[in-house]
Amino acid sequence: MQKIIRGIVMFSALAGAVSLMAQTPAPAAAPAAAAAPTLTADQVVAKYFDAIGGKDAIAQVKSLTMTTTAQIMGNDAPGSTVVLDGVGFRNETSFNDSKIIQVFTAKGGWQVNPMAGSPDPTPLPDDQYAAGKDQIYIGGQLFNYAAKGSKVELLSSDANSYKIKLTTKDNLDTTYEFDANTFLLKSTVRKGKMQDQDVDVTTTYSDYKKMDVGYMVPTAMAIDLGGQFQFTIAVTKVEMNKTVDPTIFDMPAAPAAPKS
């Protein structure tokens, strides 16, 4: 159970909630038409950002605060996420009377996870930090990806969708599927671990809300860990450009051991 919860908390953060992957419901099937020319990966990414409201709208957001509720094994797990663009990401989730905290910054990460045997703040393992460090950026991995040292390639295209693979400078891959008609995001797939086994973590998005800055954010996500475990996350409140104290991303010192 502890390993399952550790994996769930890890990927509730990685599910994309704070990367602002906006989309709209898939449209009804249209009558068959002549095939459009296949686009390059760069062109698909550009059309995606145009479809969600444009890069200028995303660039206006410097901080993001969300309140969430996850449904895990029939139980509610309330949580919150705070992102200060380019500075830090902090997620807190309460489950079975335990508070689990996960933090990423530009320089490193740390966590508190009593259910995984870490009741005190401890640094994140290198592989876990590498997998989640891009969450400190509001626009997600695809936003200005080349400047971050990432590259994209077209995996496939058909009448329904385009699939793009993004590879980071740390050689971590994420596959994005976009609707071929609207160029809005349908799902993401990335590698993760479930009980020490490598699995594909698939996230789909729904229940979209338009933000004041002019683009839409999904407020419901479904996460599937390799077909072995599924859970959902509902976003109940989103606030943008609130003042955020950057010290919330600093790892606190562990409590001093009691004197004998």
C-alpha positions in Angstrom: 0.0 0.0 0.0 2.8 2.5 0.9 4.4 2.0 -2.6 1.0 2.5 -4.3 0.4 5.7 -2.4 3.9 6.9 -3.1 3.3 6.3 -6.8 -0.1 8.0 -6.8 1.2 11.1 -5.1 4.1 11.3 -7.5 1.9 11.1 -10.6 -0.9 13.3 -9.2 1.7 16.0 -9.4 2.9 14.9 -12.8 -0.6 14.5 -14.2 -0.3 18.0 -15.8 -2.7 19.9 -13.6 -0.3 22.8 -13.3 1.1 22.7 -16.7 -2.1 24.3 -17.9 -2.7 21.8 -20.7 -6.0 23.2 -21.9 -8.3 21.5 -24.3 -12.0 21.3 -25.4 -14.3 18.3 -25.7 -13.7 16.2 -28.9 -16.0 17.3 -31.6 -18.5 15.0 -33.4 -17.0 13.1 -36.3 -17.1 15.1 -39.4 -17.8 13.8 -42.9 -14.8 12.3 -44.7 -12.8 14.9 -46.5 -9.6 15.0 -48.5 -6.5 14.3 -46.3 -4.8 17.5 -45.1 -1.0 17.7 -45.5 0.9 16.2 -42.6 2.3 18.9 -40.4 5.7 18.9 -38.7 5.9 18.5 -34.9 6.8 22.2 -34.6 3.7 23.2 -36.6 1.5 21.0 -34.4 2.8 22.5 -31.2 2.4 26.0 -32.6 -1.3 25.2 -33.6 -1.9 23.8 -30.1 -0.8 27.0 -28.4 -2.9 29.1 -30.9 -5.9 26.8 -30.1 -5.7 27.3 -26.3 -5.5 31.1 -26.5 -2.0 31.9 -27.5 1.4 32.1 -25.9 0.8 35.7 -24.8 -2.0 34.6 -22.5 0.1 31.9 -20.9 3.0 34.3 -20.5 0.8 36.6 -18.4 0.5 34.0 -15.6 3.4 34.3 -13.1 1.8 32.2 -10.3 -0.9 29.6 -10.0 -2.7 28.3 -7.0 -5.2 25.4 -7.1 -7.4 23.5 -4.7 -8.0 19.8 -5.7 -9.7 16.6 -4.6 -8.4 13.2 -5.6 -10.6 10.1 -5.6 -8.3 7.2 -4.4 -9.8 3.8 -3.8 -13.2 5.4 -3.1 -11.8 8.0 -0.6 -11.4 11.7 -1.0 -7.8 13.1 -0.8 -7.9 16.9 -0.6 -4.9 18.8 -1.9 -3.4 22.0 -3.0 -0.8 23.1 -5.6 1.1 26.3 -5.8 3.4 27.2 -8.7 5.6 30.3 -9.0 6.8 30.3 -12.6 10.4 29.3 -12.9 10.9 29.3 -9.2 9.0 26.4 -7.5 6.2 23.9 -7.4 4.6 22.7 -4.2 1.9 20.0 -3.9 0.2 18.9 -0.6 -2.2 16.0 -0.4 -4.0 14.7 2.7 -4.8 10.9 2.8 -5.7 8.7 5.7 -4.8 11.4 8.3 -1.3 11.9 6.7 -0.1 15.0 4.9 2.1 14.3 1.9 4.2 17.2 0.5 6.2 17.3 -2.7 8.3 20.3 -3.8 10.4 21.0 -6.9 12.6 24.1 -7.4 15.1 25.1 -10.1 17.9 23.6 -7.9 16.4 20.4 -6.4 13.4 18.9 -4.7 12.2 17.5 -1.4 9.2 15.6 0.1 7.4 14.6 3.2 5.6 11.3 2.9 4.8 9.4 6.1 3.1 6.7 4.1 6.3 5.9 2.3 8.4 6.0 5.5 9.6 9.6 5.2 7.8 11.6 7.9 10.5 14.3 7.9 11.6 16.5 4.9 14.0 14.5 2.7 15.6 15.4 -0.7 14.0 13.8 -3.7 15.9 11.0 -5.5 17.7 12.3 -8.6 15.4 10.3 -11.0 12.3 11.6 -9.3 13.5 15.2 -9.4 14.4 14.9 -13.1 11.0 13.5 -13.9 9.1 16.4 -12.2 11.3 19.5 -12.3 9.6 21.0 -15.4 6.5 21.5 -13.2 8.0 24.8 -12.0 7.0 26.3 -15.3 3.4 27.5 -15.7 3.2 26.6 -19.4 4.4 23.1 -19.1 7.0 21.1 -21.0 5.9 22.3 -24.5 6.0 26.0 -23.7 9.3 27.3 -25.2 10.5 23.8 -25.2 13.5 24.5 -27.4 14.9 27.1 -25.0 14.7 24.5 -22.3 16.9 22.1 -24.3 14.0 19.8 -25.3 13.1 18.6 -28.8 9.9 17.3 -30.4 9.2 14.8 -33.2 6.0 13.6 -34.9 5.2 10.0 -34.1 2.0 9.6 -36.1 -0.9 11.4 -37.7 -4.3 10.3 -39.0 -7.8 11.8 -39.5 -8.4 11.9 -35.7 -5.1 12.9 -34.0 -1.5 13.9 -34.1 1.0 12.2 -31.7 4.1 14.1 -30.7 7.0 12.9 -28.6 8.8 15.5 -26.5 12.3 14.5 -25.3 13.9 16.6 -22.6 17.6 17.4 -22.3 17.6 14.6 -19.6 16.3 12.1 -22.2 12.9 11.8 -20.6 10.0 11.3 -23.0 6.4 12.4 -23.0 3.9 11.6 -25.7 1.2 14.1 -26.4 -1.9 13.3 -28.5 -3.7 16.3 -30.1 -7.1 16.4 -31.8 -6.5 16.6 -35.6 -9.3 19.1 -36.1 -9.0 21.4 -33.1 -5.3 20.9 -32.3 -6.3 20.7 -28.6 -4.7 18.2 -26.2 -6.4 14.9 -25.7 -4.0 12.9 -23.5 -0.4 12.5 -22.4 1.7 9.4 -21.7 5.0 9.2 -19.8 7.0 6.6 -18.1 6.7 6.0 -14.3 7.0 3.4 -11.7 4.3 1.3 -10.0 5.5 -0.9 -7.1 9.0 -0.7 -8.6 7.9 -1.7 -12.0 8.2 0.6 -15.1 4.7 1.5 -16.4 3.1 3.9 -18.8 1.2 6.7 -17.0 -1.6 8.0 -19.1 -3.5 11.2 -18.2 -6.7 12.4 -19.9 -8.4 15.7 -19.4 -12.0 17.0 -19.2 -14.4 19.6 -17.7 -12.8 22.7 -19.1 -12.9 26.2 -17.6 -11.8 29.4 -19.3 -9.5 31.5 -17.1 -9.6 35.3 -16.9 -6.4 35.6 -18.9 -8.1 34.1 -21.9 -7.4 30.4 -22.2 -8.9 27.2 -20.8 -7.7 24.8 -18.1 -9.0 21.2 -17.5 -10.6 20.8 -14.1 -10.9 17.0 -14.2 -8.2 14.5 -14.9 -8.1 10.7 -15.0 -4.8 9.0 -14.4 -4.0 5.4 -15.3 -0.8 3.8 -14.0 -0.1 1.0 -16.4 -3.6 -0.4 -16.2 -2.8 -1.5 -12.6 -4.3 1.5 -10.8 -6.6 4.4 -11.7 -7.6 7.5 -9.9 -9.1 10.9 -10.7 -8.3 14.5 -9.7 -10.9 17.3 -9.6 -9.8 20.9 -9.5 -12.2 22.9 -7.4 -10.6 26.3 -7.4 -8.0 28.1 -9.6 -6.3 31.4 -8.8 -3.8 33.1 -10.9 -1.1 35.8 -10.2 -1.6 35.7 -6.4 1.4 36.8 -4.4 3.4 33.7 -3.5 6.1 33.7 -0.8 9.0 31.8 -2.4 10.2 30.5 1.0 7.4 27.9 0.8 9.6 26.0 -1.5 12.5 25.9 0.9 13.1 22.5 2.6 12.6 22.9 6.4 15.2 21.4 8.7 14.3 18.0 10.2 13.1 18.2 13.9 16.0 17.9 16.3 16.3 14.5 17.9 15.1 14.4 21.6 17.8 14.7 24.2 18.4 11.4 26.1 
